[in-house]
């Protein structure tokens, strides 16, 4: 461009002077828009985003002060999150709710609302004294809208009477629209970081939980044992355990805490640790289960329950004393015939006064006992048919002649073959005992 065309000493009101001021203002506005757009890929700290937003938009239109509020949907309050050039007294003047003012509702709906004189406007009647002390006269309120929903308001103040122009409003709306997206990006990013942190903790909890499941069964003369645990999530409420008590006798525990995820896994860990503690002072199975039930009633959150099956096996005599506490009835297979073990009582955690009556069974050579949680029965195929108890019975009969480890894996394989690639919605634990 020819330098002679530009005149820096033109008198006020000259067309060239007005053009230069307009170009300067446009550059300033575009600069503010670019600065805000950098929030998308730059700053991700939410507080920094908010502070920059209010300052940027105030400077862009020459406002004296600005305040940004987020809508708290739980109590309908517009919470002040960031300010520019506001006194502490004005910041703390009191709560503002979305519903108490037509002005706020209009802004949240996406309308730009101009108030020429706040000192006499009825929308601000509640805070006229504070407005006078702060020196505010006019204001422009822009809604922050994200995906057609109002998420907050941005208010710009002037200490002199001012008619905000269409250009002022347009610039503020552009910055506000970008800001709303940047704010939500920052919020979602923060939530993603928190979610990732929680996910890592849950995976760690899952590793800890799997260490609570026996890595291998004990070596018991005359008895074969096998156990398999398949979680549907990182953590869950299913478990089994083998505990050496005394005189060659063992306790076999299998249970399922109702619920999923972290709460169920915590309740499961509490139950398992209590069962191990009570096994150290084992008297008889009835007292063992009664103590576990009382603990679960007192120490676990109200409304959490567990199905539970406990058995005491004496390898020397082959006698199995068991107590079924509302659990899927284990299946005893002898010569192809299946008997379900249902003696016991109700689920644990229901009442500390619940009573339990154990049953007994003498195991013969070749007998197999299958214990499992409901994840095995509730596995669905693509036709939404459950694997169910009858198919479990058939799988147990088909596997009864196999060694315990092979039988357990065969039963699980038959379930998976039935379910195919459908998503599992529940944990699965199963234990197979063979008398040899």
BELDAJO-V313960 format. One record per backbone hydrogen bond with DSSP energy under -0.5 kcal/mol. NH is the residue of the N-H (numbers start at 1). CO is the residue of the C=O. Records with the same first field share a line. If there is no record, write none. Layout:
# BELDAJO-V313960
NH=CO + CO
This chain:
# BELDAJO-V313960
5=2
6=3
14=11
18=14
19=15
20=16
21=17
22=18
23=19
24=20
25=21
26=22
27=23
28=24
29=25
30=26
31=27
32=28
33=29
34=30
35=31
36=32
37=33
38=34
39=36
40=37
42=38
46=44
49=45
50=46
51=47
52=48
53=49
54=50
55=51
56=52
57=53
58=54
59=55
60=56
61=57
62=58
63=58
64=157
65=157
66=84
67=155
68=82
69=153
70=79
71=151
72=70 + 77
73=71
75=72
76=72
77=72
78=96
79=70 + 77
81=68
82=68
84=66
91=87
92=88
93=90
98=76
101=98
105=101
106=102
107=103
108=104
109=105
110=107
111=106
113=111 + 141
114=112
115=139
116=114
118=137
120=117
121=117
124=121
125=122
127=124
128=125
131=127
132=128
133=129
134=130
135=131
136=131
137=158
138=158
139=115
140=156
141=113
142=140 + 154
144=152
145=143
146=149
149=146
151=144
152=144
153=69
154=142
155=67
156=140
157=65
158=138
162=116
164=162
169=165
170=166
171=167
172=168
173=169
174=170
175=171
176=172
177=173
178=174
179=175
180=176
181=177
182=178
183=179
184=180
185=181
186=182
187=183
188=184
189=185
190=186
191=187
192=188
193=189
194=190
195=191
196=192
197=193
198=194
199=195
200=196
201=197
202=198
203=199
204=200
205=201
206=202
207=203
208=204
209=205
210=206
211=207
212=208 + 209
213=209
214=240
220=218 + 223
221=219
223=220
224=434
226=432
228=430
230=428
239=255
241=253
243=251
245=243 + 249
246=249
249=246
250=313
251=243
252=311
253=241 + 251
254=309
255=239
256=307
257=237
258=305
261=235
264=260
265=261
266=262
267=263
268=264
269=265
270=266
271=267
272=268
273=269
274=270
275=271
276=272
277=273
278=274
279=275
280=276 + 277
281=278
282=279
288=284
289=285
290=286
291=287
292=288
293=289
294=290
295=291
296=292
297=293
298=294
299=295
300=296
304=301
306=348
307=256
308=325
309=254
310=323
311=252
312=321
313=250 + 311
314=319
315=248 + 313
318=314
319=314
320=361
321=312 + 319
322=320 + 359
323=310
324=343
325=308 + 323
326=324 + 345
330=341
331=370
332=330 + 339
333=331 + 368
334=332 + 337
337=334
339=332
341=330
342=340
345=324
348=306
350=347
354=351
357=344
358=356
359=322
361=320
363=318 + 361
366=435
367=364
368=333
369=433
370=331
371=369 + 431
373=429
376=373
377=373
378=374
379=376
381=385
384=381
387=379
388=377
391=387
392=388
393=389
394=390
395=391
396=392
397=393
398=394
399=395
400=396 + 397
402=399
407=403
408=404
409=405
410=406
411=407
412=408
413=409
414=410
415=411
416=412
417=413
418=414
419=415
420=416
422=419
428=230
430=228
431=371
432=226
433=369
434=224
435=367
436=222 + 434
